[in-house]
Amino acid sequence: MNKPYSFNIEQMNGIVEDTYSKIINECENLKKNTNCPNEQVVALLSVIASNYSIATEKNEN
């Protein structure tokens, strides 16, 4: 079973907020430069998320 994890306040106001902002900006750049719809961005983010999900499952076994 996964042990619960939470970012601390310093991380939330620092690296987490910064990473979130960068991801949003890059998604907007992708849309601007390719004219792709939001659904394509969501599909890309889903693929990226699935890479982390798989890595987590492999590490647990």
C-alpha positions as CSV (number, residue, x, y, z in Angstrom):
1,M,0.0,0.0,0.0
2,N,1.2,3.5,-0.8
3,K,2.2,5.6,2.1
4,P,0.4,9.0,2.1
5,Y,2.5,11.9,0.9
6,S,1.8,15.6,1.0
7,F,4.0,18.5,-0.1
8,N,4.9,20.8,2.8
9,I,3.9,24.5,2.7
10,E,7.3,25.6,1.6
11,Q,7.3,23.2,-1.3
12,M,3.7,24.2,-2.2
13,N,4.7,27.8,-2.4
14,G,7.9,27.1,-4.2
15,I,8.7,24.2,-6.4
16,V,5.2,22.9,-6.7
17,E,3.7,26.3,-7.7
18,D,6.6,26.9,-10.1
19,T,6.2,23.5,-11.7
20,Y,2.4,24.0,-12.1
21,S,3.0,27.4,-13.7
22,K,5.6,26.0,-16.1
23,I,3.3,23.1,-17.2
24,I,0.4,25.5,-17.8
25,N,2.6,27.9,-19.8
26,E,4.0,25.1,-21.9
27,C,0.5,23.7,-22.7
28,E,-0.5,27.2,-23.8
29,N,2.6,27.4,-26.0
30,L,1.7,24.0,-27.5
31,K,-1.8,25.2,-28.3
32,K,-0.6,28.5,-29.7
33,N,2.1,26.9,-31.9
34,T,0.0,24.0,-33.2
35,N,-3.5,25.3,-33.0
36,C,-4.5,22.0,-31.3
37,P,-7.7,21.8,-29.2
38,N,-7.7,21.4,-25.5
39,E,-8.6,17.7,-25.9
40,Q,-5.2,17.1,-27.5
41,V,-3.4,18.7,-24.6
42,V,-5.5,16.6,-22.2
43,A,-4.5,13.5,-24.2
44,L,-0.8,14.4,-24.0
45,L,-1.0,15.1,-20.2
46,S,-2.8,11.8,-19.8
47,V,0.1,10.0,-21.5
48,I,2.6,11.8,-19.4
49,A,0.6,10.9,-16.2
50,S,0.4,7.3,-17.2
51,N,4.2,7.1,-17.4
52,Y,4.3,8.0,-13.7
53,S,1.5,5.7,-12.8
54,I,3.3,2.7,-14.5
55,A,6.6,3.6,-12.8
56,T,4.8,3.7,-9.4
57,E,3.2,0.3,-10.0
58,K,6.5,-1.3,-11.0
59,N,8.3,0.2,-8.0
60,E,5.7,-1.3,-5.6
61,N,6.3,-4.9,-6.8
